[in-house]
Amino acid sequence: MMNSQIRELYRQAHTDGFFGMAFDPEKFAQLIVRECIDICLRNATAKDLDRWQAGVCAFDIQEHFGVD
């Protein structure tokens, strides 16, 4: 069962196609990866080291999956 966040990303991954709305699995994957990056950055605390580590985590995810 998908939670509400995944359902929303799934909905966003549909694009207008020749025969109506079409699911784009690549877009879905990119949306999930971007969400993971955002979680890293949101979970940073006020400590500089923690913010730096969260930024490194976000950058590593971005580089690993090649998402802009």
PQR file with spaces between the fields and no chain letter, atoms N, CA, C, O and H, PARSE charges and radii, in Angstrom:
ATOM       1  N    MET     1       0.839   -1.170    0.000 -0.4000 1.5000
ATOM       2  CA   MET     1       0.000    0.000    0.000 -0.0000 2.0000
ATOM       3  C    MET     1       0.895    1.247    0.000  0.5500 1.7000
ATOM       4  O    MET     1       1.837    1.341    0.786 -0.5500 1.4000
ATOM       5  N    MET     2       0.594    2.195   -0.880 -0.4000 1.5000
ATOM       6  CA   MET     2       1.369    3.427   -0.964 -0.0000 2.0000
ATOM       7  C    MET     2       0.848    4.434    0.051  0.5500 1.7000
ATOM       8  O    MET     2      -0.357    4.547    0.276 -0.5500 1.4000
ATOM       9  H    MET     2      -0.172    2.119   -1.519  0.4000 1.0000
ATOM      10  N    ASN     3       1.787    5.169    0.664 -0.4000 1.5000
ATOM      11  CA   ASN     3       1.343    6.239    1.548 -0.0000 2.0000
ATOM      12  C    ASN     3       0.984    7.470    0.712  0.5500 1.7000
ATOM      13  O    ASN     3       1.177    7.479   -0.504 -0.5500 1.4000
ATOM      14  H    ASN     3       2.766    5.077    0.482  0.4000 1.0000
ATOM      15  N    SER     4       0.473    8.487    1.358 -0.4000 1.5000
ATOM      16  CA   SER     4      -0.032    9.648    0.626 -0.0000 2.0000
ATOM      17  C    SER     4       1.073   10.394   -0.136  0.5500 1.7000
ATOM      18  O    SER     4       0.825   10.931   -1.215 -0.5500 1.4000
ATOM      19  H    SER     4       0.317    8.480    2.346  0.4000 1.0000
ATOM      20  N    GLN     5       2.286   10.429    0.421 -0.4000 1.5000
ATOM      21  CA   GLN     5       3.379   11.120   -0.280 -0.0000 2.0000
ATOM      22  C    GLN     5       3.734   10.394   -1.582  0.5500 1.7000
ATOM      23  O    GLN     5       3.936   11.027   -2.619 -0.5500 1.4000
ATOM      24  H    GLN     5       2.487    9.993    1.298  0.4000 1.0000
ATOM      25  N    ILE     6       3.805    9.077   -1.519 -0.4000 1.5000
ATOM      26  CA   ILE     6       4.140    8.309   -2.725 -0.0000 2.0000
ATOM      27  C    ILE     6       3.016    8.433   -3.756  0.5500 1.7000
ATOM      28  O    ILE     6       3.281    8.555   -4.951 -0.5500 1.4000
ATOM      29  H    ILE     6       3.641    8.563   -0.677  0.4000 1.0000
ATOM      30  N    ARG     7       1.771    8.402   -3.298 -0.4000 1.5000
ATOM      31  CA   ARG     7       0.640    8.563   -4.227 -0.0000 2.0000
ATOM      32  C    ARG     7       0.706    9.917   -4.931  0.5500 1.7000
ATOM      33  O    ARG     7       0.421   10.013   -6.125 -0.5500 1.4000
ATOM      34  H    ARG     7       1.555    8.303   -2.327  0.4000 1.0000
ATOM      35  N    GLU     8       1.084   10.968   -4.188 -0.4000 1.5000
ATOM      36  CA   GLU     8       1.194   12.292   -4.796 -0.0000 2.0000
ATOM      37  C    GLU     8       2.321   12.333   -5.824  0.5500 1.7000
ATOM      38  O    GLU     8       2.152   12.905   -6.901 -0.5500 1.4000
ATOM      39  H    GLU     8       1.316   10.890   -3.218  0.4000 1.0000
ATOM      40  N    LEU     9       3.459   11.739   -5.508 -0.4000 1.5000
ATOM      41  CA   LEU     9       4.566   11.691   -6.476 -0.0000 2.0000
ATOM      42  C    LEU     9       4.169   10.867   -7.703  0.5500 1.7000
ATOM      43  O    LEU     9       4.516   11.217   -8.831 -0.5500 1.4000
ATOM      44  H    LEU     9       3.597   11.275   -4.633  0.4000 1.0000
ATOM      45  N    TYR    10       3.451    9.786   -7.479 -0.4000 1.5000
ATOM      46  CA   TYR    10       2.955    8.950   -8.579 -0.0000 2.0000
ATOM      47  C    TYR    10       2.040    9.775   -9.483  0.5500 1.7000
ATOM      48  O    TYR    10       2.132    9.695  -10.708 -0.5500 1.4000
ATOM      49  H    TYR    10       3.169    9.501   -6.562  0.4000 1.0000
ATOM      50  N    ARG    11       1.157   10.568   -8.873 -0.4000 1.5000
ATOM      51  CA   ARG    11       0.259   11.422   -9.648 -0.0000 2.0000
ATOM      52  C    ARG    11       1.053   12.442  -10.463  0.5500 1.7000
ATOM      53  O    ARG    11       0.734   12.691  -11.626 -0.5500 1.4000
ATOM      54  H    ARG    11       1.082   10.633   -7.878  0.4000 1.0000
ATOM      55  N    GLN    12       2.085   13.032   -9.858 -0.4000 1.5000
ATOM      56  CA   GLN    12       2.903   14.030  -10.545 -0.0000 2.0000
ATOM      57  C    GLN    12       3.715   13.426  -11.690  0.5500 1.7000
ATOM      58  O    GLN    12       4.135   14.142  -12.598 -0.5500 1.4000
ATOM      59  H    GLN    12       2.344   12.829   -8.914  0.4000 1.0000
ATOM      60  N    ALA    13       3.934   12.123  -11.649 -0.4000 1.5000
ATOM      61  CA   ALA    13       4.750   11.457  -12.664 -0.0000 2.0000
ATOM      62  C    ALA    13       3.958   11.120  -13.927  0.5500 1.7000
ATOM      63  O    ALA    13       4.480   10.463  -14.828 -0.5500 1.4000
ATOM      64  H    ALA    13       3.593   11.541  -10.911  0.4000 1.0000
ATOM      65  N    HIS    14       2.727   11.557  -13.995 -0.4000 1.5000
ATOM      66  CA   HIS    14       1.920   11.355  -15.196 -0.0000 2.0000
ATOM      67  C    HIS    14       2.008   12.604  -16.067  0.5500 1.7000
ATOM      68  O    HIS    14       1.918   13.728  -15.574 -0.5500 1.4000
ATOM      69  H    HIS    14       2.303   12.091  -13.263  0.4000 1.0000
ATOM      70  N    THR    15       2.179   12.394  -17.333 -0.4000 1.5000
ATOM      71  CA   THR    15       2.283   13.499  -18.278 -0.0000 2.0000
ATOM      72  C    THR    15       1.255   13.308  -19.393  0.5500 1.7000
ATOM      73  O    THR    15       0.774   12.201  -19.637 -0.5500 1.4000
ATOM      74  H    THR    15       2.252   11.481  -17.733  0.4000 1.0000
ATOM      75  N    ASP    16       0.940   14.395  -20.049 -0.4000 1.5000
ATOM      76  CA   ASP    16       0.031   14.307  -21.187 -0.0000 2.0000
ATOM      77  C    ASP    16       0.719   13.566  -22.319  0.5500 1.7000
ATOM      78  O    ASP    16       1.801   13.950  -22.764 -0.5500 1.4000
ATOM      79  H    ASP    16       1.331   15.293  -19.851  0.4000 1.0000
ATOM      80  N    GLY    17       0.092   12.521  -22.768 -0.4000 1.5000
ATOM      81  CA   GLY    17       0.619   11.753  -23.888 -0.0000 2.0000
ATOM      82  C    GLY    17      -0.362   11.780  -25.049  0.5500 1.7000
ATOM      83  O    GLY    17      -1.410   12.422  -24.972 -0.5500 1.4000
ATOM      84  H    GLY    17      -0.787   12.209  -22.406  0.4000 1.0000
ATOM      85  N    PHE    18      -0.028   11.100  -26.095 -0.4000 1.5000
ATOM      86  CA   PHE    18      -0.870   11.055  -27.294 -0.0000 2.0000
ATOM      87  C    PHE    18      -2.243   10.471  -26.985  0.5500 1.7000
ATOM      88  O    PHE    18      -3.249   10.916  -27.537 -0.5500 1.4000
ATOM      89  H    PHE    18       0.823   10.578  -26.157  0.4000 1.0000
ATOM      90  N    PHE    19      -2.283    9.483  -26.108 -0.4000 1.5000
ATOM      91  CA   PHE    19      -3.537    8.812  -25.769 -0.0000 2.0000
ATOM      92  C    PHE    19      -4.064    9.228  -24.399  0.5500 1.7000
ATOM      93  O    PHE    19      -4.823    8.476  -23.787 -0.5500 1.4000
ATOM      94  H    PHE    19      -1.465    9.122  -25.660  0.4000 1.0000
ATOM      95  N    GLY    20      -3.688   10.383  -23.910 -0.4000 1.5000
ATOM      96  CA   GLY    20      -4.123   10.842  -22.598 -0.0000 2.0000
ATOM      97  C    GLY    20      -2.953   10.868  -21.631  0.5500 1.7000
ATOM      98  O    GLY    20      -1.800   11.014  -22.036 -0.5500 1.4000
ATOM      99  H    GLY    20      -3.071   10.993  -24.406  0.4000 1.0000
ATOM     100  N    MET    21      -3.257   10.728  -20.367 -0.4000 1.5000
ATOM     101  CA   MET    21      -2.222   10.763  -19.336 -0.0000 2.0000
ATOM     102  C    MET    21      -1.398    9.469  -19.358  0.5500 1.7000
ATOM     103  O    MET    21      -1.948    8.368  -19.396 -0.5500 1.4000
ATOM     104  H    MET    21      -4.194   10.610  -20.038  0.4000 1.0000
ATOM     105  N    ALA    22      -0.078    9.626  -19.332 -0.4000 1.5000
ATOM     106  CA   ALA    22       0.823    8.474  -19.370 -0.0000 2.0000
ATOM     107  C    ALA    22       1.776    8.546  -18.183  0.5500 1.7000
ATOM     108  O    ALA    22       2.275    9.617  -17.839 -0.5500 1.4000
ATOM     109  H    ALA    22       0.368   10.521  -19.300  0.4000 1.0000
ATOM     110  N    PHE    23       2.021    7.403  -17.568 -0.4000 1.5000
ATOM     111  CA   PHE    23       2.950    7.319  -16.449 -0.0000 2.0000
ATOM     112  C    PHE    23       4.370    7.354  -16.971  0.5500 1.7000
ATOM     113  O    PHE    23       4.714    6.633  -17.908 -0.5500 1.4000
ATOM     114  H    PHE    23       1.615    6.532  -17.848  0.4000 1.0000
ATOM     115  N    ASP    24       5.207    8.203  -16.357 -0.4000 1.5000
ATOM     116  CA   ASP    24       6.612    8.334  -16.727 -0.0000 2.0000
ATOM     117  C    ASP    24       7.461    7.799  -15.574  0.5500 1.7000
ATOM     118  O    ASP    24       7.680    8.510  -14.593 -0.5500 1.4000
ATOM     119  H    ASP    24       4.928    8.789  -15.596  0.4000 1.0000
ATOM     120  N    PRO    25       7.948    6.541  -15.677 -0.5600 1.5000
ATOM     121  CA   PRO    25       8.703    5.955  -14.568  0.2800 2.0000
ATOM     122  C    PRO    25       9.989    6.707  -14.243  0.5500 1.7000
ATOM     123  O    PRO    25      10.402    6.747  -13.084 -0.5500 1.4000
ATOM     124  N    GLU    26      10.628    7.303  -15.246 -0.4000 1.5000
ATOM     125  CA   GLU    26      11.854    8.069  -14.987 -0.0000 2.0000
ATOM     126  C    GLU    26      11.541    9.314  -14.166  0.5500 1.7000
ATOM     127  O    GLU    26      12.276    9.650  -13.237 -0.5500 1.4000
ATOM     128  H    GLU    26      10.293    7.271  -16.188  0.4000 1.0000
ATOM     129  N    LYS    27      10.469    9.987  -14.503 -0.4000 1.5000
ATOM     130  CA   LYS    27      10.066   11.166  -13.737 -0.0000 2.0000
ATOM     131  C    LYS    27       9.704   10.763  -12.306  0.5500 1.7000
ATOM     132  O    LYS    27      10.038   11.478  -11.361 -0.5500 1.4000
ATOM     133  H    LYS    27       9.872    9.714  -15.257  0.4000 1.0000
ATOM     134  N    PHE    28       9.030    9.634  -12.139 -0.4000 1.5000
ATOM     135  CA   PHE    28       8.666    9.132  -10.816 -0.0000 2.0000
ATOM     136  C    PHE    28       9.914    8.898   -9.975  0.5500 1.7000
ATOM     137  O    PHE    28       9.969    9.291   -8.810 -0.5500 1.4000
ATOM     138  H    PHE    28       8.759    9.053  -12.906  0.4000 1.0000
ATOM     139  N    ALA    29      10.916    8.254  -10.571 -0.4000 1.5000
ATOM     140  CA   ALA    29      12.172    7.998   -9.856 -0.0000 2.0000
ATOM     141  C    ALA    29      12.855    9.307   -9.473  0.5500 1.7000
ATOM     142  O    ALA    29      13.355    9.438   -8.356 -0.5500 1.4000
ATOM     143  H    ALA    29      10.871    7.934  -11.518  0.4000 1.0000
ATOM     144  N    GLN    30      12.881   10.272  -10.382 -0.4000 1.5000
ATOM     145  CA   GLN    30      13.499   11.561  -10.089 -0.0000 2.0000
ATOM     146  C    GLN    30      12.776   12.277   -8.951  0.5500 1.7000
ATOM     147  O    GLN    30      13.417   12.883   -8.093 -0.5500 1.4000
ATOM     148  H    GLN    30      12.474   10.166  -11.290  0.4000 1.0000
ATOM     149  N    LEU    31      11.466   12.210   -8.942 -0.4000 1.5000
ATOM     150  CA   LEU    31      10.697   12.839   -7.870 -0.0000 2.0000
ATOM     151  C    LEU    31      11.007   12.204   -6.519  0.5500 1.7000
ATOM     152  O    LEU    31      11.116   12.907   -5.515 -0.5500 1.4000
ATOM     153  H    LEU    31      10.946   11.717   -9.639  0.4000 1.0000
ATOM     154  N    ILE    32      11.149   10.885   -6.486 -0.4000 1.5000
ATOM     155  CA   ILE    32      11.478   10.195   -5.235 -0.0000 2.0000
ATOM     156  C    ILE    32      12.870   10.596   -4.763  0.5500 1.7000
ATOM     157  O    ILE    32      13.066   10.865   -3.578 -0.5500 1.4000
ATOM     158  H    ILE    32      11.060   10.313   -7.302  0.4000 1.0000
ATOM     159  N    VAL    33      13.836   10.640   -5.673 -0.4000 1.5000
ATOM     160  CA   VAL    33      15.201   11.021   -5.303 -0.0000 2.0000
ATOM     161  C    VAL    33      15.223   12.458   -4.794  0.5500 1.7000
ATOM     162  O    VAL    33      15.883   12.749   -3.797 -0.5500 1.4000
ATOM     163  H    VAL    33      13.677   10.421   -6.636  0.4000 1.0000
ATOM     164  N    ARG    34      14.512   13.354   -5.466 -0.4000 1.5000
ATOM     165  CA   ARG    34      14.467   14.747   -5.000 -0.0000 2.0000
ATOM     166  C    ARG    34      13.846   14.839   -3.612  0.5500 1.7000
ATOM     167  O    ARG    34      14.285   15.636   -2.782 -0.5500 1.4000
ATOM     168  H    ARG    34      13.976   13.117   -6.276  0.4000 1.0000
ATOM     169  N    GLU    35      12.831   14.030   -3.361 -0.4000 1.5000
ATOM     170  CA   GLU    35      12.209   14.013   -2.034 -0.0000 2.0000
ATOM     171  C    GLU    35      13.216   13.562   -0.980  0.5500 1.7000
ATOM     172  O    GLU    35      13.254   14.116    0.119 -0.5500 1.4000
ATOM     173  H    GLU    35      12.475   13.383   -4.035  0.4000 1.0000
ATOM     174  N    CYS    36      14.030   12.563   -1.305 -0.4000 1.5000
ATOM     175  CA   CYS    36      15.071   12.100   -0.369 -0.0000 2.0000
ATOM     176  C    CYS    36      16.078   13.206   -0.087  0.5500 1.7000
ATOM     177  O    CYS    36      16.489   13.395    1.058 -0.5500 1.4000
ATOM     178  H    CYS    36      13.999   12.113   -2.198  0.4000 1.0000
ATOM     179  N    ILE    37      16.474   13.929   -1.113 -0.4000 1.5000
ATOM     180  CA   ILE    37      17.405   15.045   -0.944 -0.0000 2.0000
ATOM     181  C    ILE    37      16.788   16.099   -0.036  0.5500 1.7000
ATOM     182  O    ILE    37      17.450   16.619    0.863 -0.5500 1.4000
ATOM     183  H    ILE    37      16.140   13.775   -2.043  0.4000 1.0000
ATOM     184  N    ASP    38      15.526   16.411   -0.274 -0.4000 1.5000
ATOM     185  CA   ASP    38      14.841   17.405    0.559 -0.0000 2.0000
ATOM     186  C    ASP    38      14.772   16.966    2.012  0.5500 1.7000
ATOM     187  O    ASP    38      14.915   17.792    2.913 -0.5500 1.4000
ATOM     188  H    ASP    38      14.989   15.989   -1.004  0.4000 1.0000
ATOM     189  N    ILE    39      14.556   15.678    2.253 -0.4000 1.5000
ATOM     190  CA   ILE    39      14.507   15.167    3.623 -0.0000 2.0000
ATOM     191  C    ILE    39      15.853   15.376    4.307  0.5500 1.7000
ATOM     192  O    ILE    39      15.902   15.796    5.463 -0.5500 1.4000
ATOM     193  H    ILE    39      14.441   15.007    1.521  0.4000 1.0000
ATOM     194  N    CYS    40      16.946   15.087    3.602 -0.4000 1.5000
ATOM     195  CA   CYS    40      18.282   15.320    4.172 -0.0000 2.0000
ATOM     196  C    CYS    40      18.429   16.768    4.605  0.5500 1.7000
ATOM     197  O    CYS    40      18.881   17.052    5.714 -0.5500 1.4000
ATOM     198  H    CYS    40      16.907   14.746    2.663  0.4000 1.0000
ATOM     199  N    LEU    41      18.048   17.675    3.729 -0.4000 1.5000
ATOM     200  CA   LEU    41      18.231   19.094    4.013 -0.0000 2.0000
ATOM     201  C    LEU    41      17.281   19.589    5.093  0.5500 1.7000
ATOM     202  O    LEU    41      17.668   20.437    5.897 -0.5500 1.4000
ATOM     203  H    LEU    41      17.680   17.445    2.828  0.4000 1.0000
ATOM     204  N    ARG    42      16.063   19.092    5.136 -0.4000 1.5000
ATOM     205  CA   ARG    42      15.106   19.508    6.168 -0.0000 2.0000
ATOM     206  C    ARG    42      15.496   19.007    7.548  0.5500 1.7000
ATOM     207  O    ARG    42      15.199   19.658    8.550 -0.5500 1.4000
ATOM     208  H    ARG    42      15.749   18.403    4.483  0.4000 1.0000
ATOM     209  N    ASN    43      16.160   17.857    7.611 -0.4000 1.5000
ATOM     210  CA   ASN    43      16.503   17.265    8.898 -0.0000 2.0000
ATOM     211  C    ASN    43      17.765   17.843    9.511  0.5500 1.7000
ATOM     212  O    ASN    43      18.161   17.439   10.604 -0.5500 1.4000
ATOM     213  H    ASN    43      16.402   17.328    6.797  0.4000 1.0000
ATOM     214  N    ALA    44      18.404   18.782    8.827 -0.4000 1.5000
ATOM     215  CA   ALA    44      19.595   19.424    9.393 -0.0000 2.0000
ATOM     216  C    ALA    44      19.187   20.240   10.608  0.5500 1.7000
ATOM     217  O    ALA    44      18.169   20.931   10.593 -0.5500 1.4000
ATOM     218  H    ALA    44      18.083   19.111    7.939  0.4000 1.0000
ATOM     219  N    THR    45      19.976   20.153   11.642 -0.4000 1.5000
ATOM     220  CA   THR    45      19.702   20.941   12.847 -0.0000 2.0000
ATOM     221  C    THR    45      20.446   22.260   12.772  0.5500 1.7000
ATOM     222  O    THR    45      21.082   22.568   11.764 -0.5500 1.4000
ATOM     223  H    THR    45      20.803   19.591   11.655  0.4000 1.0000
ATOM     224  N    ALA    46      20.364   23.026   13.824 -0.4000 1.5000
ATOM     225  CA   ALA    46      21.004   24.343   13.858 -0.0000 2.0000
ATOM     226  C    ALA    46      22.528   24.258   13.962  0.5500 1.7000
ATOM     227  O    ALA    46      23.210   25.258   13.737 -0.5500 1.4000
ATOM     228  H    ALA    46      19.847   22.776   14.643  0.4000 1.0000
ATOM     229  N    LYS    47      23.065   23.111   14.292 -0.4000 1.5000
ATOM     230  CA   LYS    47      24.519   22.975   14.412 -0.0000 2.0000
ATOM     231  C    LYS    47      25.149   22.981   13.022  0.5500 1.7000
ATOM     232  O    LYS    47      24.665   22.308   12.112 -0.5500 1.4000
ATOM     233  H    LYS    47      22.511   22.299   14.475  0.4000 1.0000
ATOM     234  N    ASP    48      26.230   23.745   12.861 -0.4000 1.5000
ATOM     235  CA   ASP    48      26.882   23.852   11.554 -0.0000 2.0000
ATOM     236  C    ASP    48      27.322   22.493   11.021  0.5500 1.7000
ATOM     237  O    ASP    48      27.150   22.215    9.834 -0.5500 1.4000
ATOM     238  H    ASP    48      26.623   24.292   13.600  0.4000 1.0000
ATOM     239  N    LEU    49      27.883   21.646   11.872 -0.4000 1.5000
ATOM     240  CA   LEU    49      28.364   20.347   11.424 -0.0000 2.0000
ATOM     241  C    LEU    49      27.211   19.503   10.899  0.5500 1.7000
ATOM     242  O    LEU    49      27.342   18.839    9.871 -0.5500 1.4000
ATOM     243  H    LEU    49      28.023   21.872   12.836  0.4000 1.0000
ATOM     244  N    ASP    50      26.087   19.529   11.598 -0.4000 1.5000
ATOM     245  CA   ASP    50      24.933   18.755   11.144 -0.0000 2.0000
ATOM     246  C    ASP    50      24.407   19.263    9.813  0.5500 1.7000
ATOM     247  O    ASP    50      24.022   18.473    8.952 -0.5500 1.4000
ATOM     248  H    ASP    50      25.980   20.069   12.433  0.4000 1.0000
ATOM     249  N    ARG    51      24.388   20.580    9.641 -0.4000 1.5000
ATOM     250  CA   ARG    51      23.956   21.144    8.354 -0.0000 2.0000
ATOM     251  C    ARG    51      24.914   20.718    7.254  0.5500 1.7000
ATOM     252  O    ARG    51      24.487   20.375    6.152 -0.5500 1.4000
ATOM     253  H    ARG    51      24.701   21.222   10.341  0.4000 1.0000
ATOM     254  N    TRP    52      26.199   20.738    7.550 -0.4000 1.5000
ATOM     255  CA   TRP    52      27.199   20.326    6.564 -0.0000 2.0000
ATOM     256  C    TRP    52      26.994   18.859    6.200  0.5500 1.7000
ATOM     257  O    TRP    52      27.007   18.507    5.020 -0.5500 1.4000
ATOM     258  H    TRP    52      26.546   21.017    8.445  0.4000 1.0000
ATOM     259  N    GLN    53      26.807   18.003    7.200 -0.4000 1.5000
ATOM     260  CA   GLN    53      26.601   16.574    6.936 -0.0000 2.0000
ATOM     261  C    GLN    53      25.332   16.341    6.127  0.5500 1.7000
ATOM     262  O    GLN    53      25.318   15.503    5.225 -0.5500 1.4000
ATOM     263  H    GLN    53      26.797   18.289    8.158  0.4000 1.0000
ATOM     264  N    ALA    54      24.271   17.071    6.441 -0.4000 1.5000
ATOM     265  CA   ALA    54      23.026   16.935    5.677 -0.0000 2.0000
ATOM     266  C    ALA    54      23.245   17.365    4.230  0.5500 1.7000
ATOM     267  O    ALA    54      22.721   16.744    3.305 -0.5500 1.4000
ATOM     268  H    ALA    54      24.282   17.752    7.174  0.4000 1.0000
ATOM     269  N    GLY    55      24.021   18.427    4.038 -0.4000 1.5000
ATOM     270  CA   GLY    55      24.329   18.879    2.682 -0.0000 2.0000
ATOM     271  C    GLY    55      25.146   17.861    1.916  0.5500 1.7000
ATOM     272  O    GLY    55      24.910   17.639    0.729 -0.5500 1.4000
ATOM     273  H    GLY    55      24.448   18.932    4.789  0.4000 1.0000
ATOM     274  N    VAL    56      26.106   17.239    2.585 -0.4000 1.5000
ATOM     275  CA   VAL    56      26.915   16.195    1.950 -0.0000 2.0000
ATOM     276  C    VAL    56      26.028   15.006    1.581  0.5500 1.7000
ATOM     277  O    VAL    56      26.155   14.440    0.494 -0.5500 1.4000
ATOM     278  H    VAL    56      26.297   17.419    3.550  0.4000 1.0000
ATOM     279  N    CYS    57      25.136   14.634    2.490 -0.4000 1.5000
ATOM     280  CA   CYS    57      24.207   13.536    2.224 -0.0000 2.0000
ATOM     281  C    CYS    57      23.355   13.845    1.000  0.5500 1.7000
ATOM     282  O    CYS    57      23.216   13.006    0.110 -0.5500 1.4000
ATOM     283  H    CYS    57      25.033   15.093    3.372  0.4000 1.0000
ATOM     284  N    ALA    58      22.788   15.045    0.952 -0.4000 1.5000
ATOM     285  CA   ALA    58      21.956   15.446   -0.183 -0.0000 2.0000
ATOM     286  C    ALA    58      22.766   15.434   -1.475  0.5500 1.7000
ATOM     287  O    ALA    58      22.290   14.948   -2.501 -0.5500 1.4000
ATOM     288  H    ALA    58      22.902   15.726    1.675  0.4000 1.0000
ATOM     289  N    PHE    59      23.991   15.969   -1.429 -0.4000 1.5000
ATOM     290  CA   PHE    59      24.851   15.992   -2.617 -0.0000 2.0000
ATOM     291  C    PHE    59      25.189   14.574   -3.076  0.5500 1.7000
ATOM     292  O    PHE    59      25.166   14.282   -4.272 -0.5500 1.4000
ATOM     293  H    PHE    59      24.377   16.364   -0.596  0.4000 1.0000
ATOM     294  N    ASP    60      25.502   13.700   -2.127 -0.4000 1.5000
ATOM     295  CA   ASP    60      25.838   12.313   -2.475 -0.0000 2.0000
ATOM     296  C    ASP    60      24.667   11.604   -3.151  0.5500 1.7000
ATOM     297  O    ASP    60      24.859   10.877   -4.126 -0.5500 1.4000
ATOM     298  H    ASP    60      25.521   13.937   -1.156  0.4000 1.0000
ATOM     299  N    ILE    61      23.465   11.812   -2.640 -0.4000 1.5000
ATOM     300  CA   ILE    61      22.276   11.212   -3.267 -0.0000 2.0000
ATOM     301  C    ILE    61      22.104   11.766   -4.666  0.5500 1.7000
ATOM     302  O    ILE    61      21.860   11.019   -5.613 -0.5500 1.4000
ATOM     303  H    ILE    61      23.310   12.403   -1.848  0.4000 1.0000
ATOM     304  N    GLN    62      22.232   13.079   -4.794 -0.4000 1.5000
ATOM     305  CA   GLN    62      22.081   13.734   -6.093 -0.0000 2.0000
ATOM     306  C    GLN    62      23.096   13.193   -7.100  0.5500 1.7000
ATOM     307  O    GLN    62      22.739   12.885   -8.237 -0.5500 1.4000
ATOM     308  H    GLN    62      22.430   13.686   -4.024  0.4000 1.0000
ATOM     309  N    GLU    63      24.349   13.077   -6.689 -0.4000 1.5000
ATOM     310  CA   GLU    63      25.388   12.581   -7.576 -0.0000 2.0000
ATOM     311  C    GLU    63      25.180   11.101   -7.921  0.5500 1.7000
ATOM     312  O    GLU    63      25.364   10.698   -9.070 -0.5500 1.4000
ATOM     313  H    GLU    63      24.639   13.327   -5.766  0.4000 1.0000
ATOM     314  N    HIS    64      24.801   10.305   -6.936 -0.4000 1.5000
ATOM     315  CA   HIS    64      24.623    8.869   -7.133 -0.0000 2.0000
ATOM     316  C    HIS    64      23.549    8.595   -8.182  0.5500 1.7000
ATOM     317  O    HIS    64      23.715    7.724   -9.037 -0.5500 1.4000
ATOM     318  H    HIS    64      24.652   10.632   -6.003  0.4000 1.0000
ATOM     319  N    PHE    65      22.441    9.346   -8.112 -0.4000 1.5000
ATOM     320  CA   PHE    65      21.331    9.103   -9.032 -0.0000 2.0000
ATOM     321  C    PHE    65      21.335   10.024  -10.232  0.5500 1.7000
ATOM     322  O    PHE    65      20.521    9.861  -11.141 -0.5500 1.4000
ATOM     323  H    PHE    65      22.307   10.053   -7.418  0.4000 1.0000
ATOM     324  N    GLY    66      22.244   10.996  -10.251 -0.4000 1.5000
ATOM     325  CA   GLY    66      22.348   11.903  -11.391 -0.0000 2.0000
ATOM     326  C    GLY    66      21.141   12.808  -11.568  0.5500 1.7000
ATOM     327  O    GLY    66      20.742   13.107  -12.693 -0.5500 1.4000
ATOM     328  H    GLY    66      22.906   11.129   -9.513  0.4000 1.0000
ATOM     329  N    VAL    67      20.563   13.244  -10.461 -0.4000 1.5000
ATOM     330  CA   VAL    67      19.385   14.103  -10.498 -0.0000 2.0000
ATOM     331  C    VAL    67      19.835   15.528  -10.250  0.5500 1.7000
ATOM     332  O    VAL    67      20.634   15.787   -9.350 -0.5500 1.4000
ATOM     333  H    VAL    67      20.887   13.001   -9.547  0.4000 1.0000
ATOM     334  N    ASP    68      19.315   16.464  -11.060 -0.4000 1.5000
ATOM     335  CA   ASP    68      19.649   17.885  -10.880 -0.0000 2.0000
ATOM     336  C    ASP    68      18.819   18.481   -9.772  0.5500 1.7000
ATOM     337  O    ASP    68      18.954   19.666   -9.468 -0.5500 1.4000
ATOM     338  H    ASP    68      18.666   16.253  -11.792  0.4000 1.0000
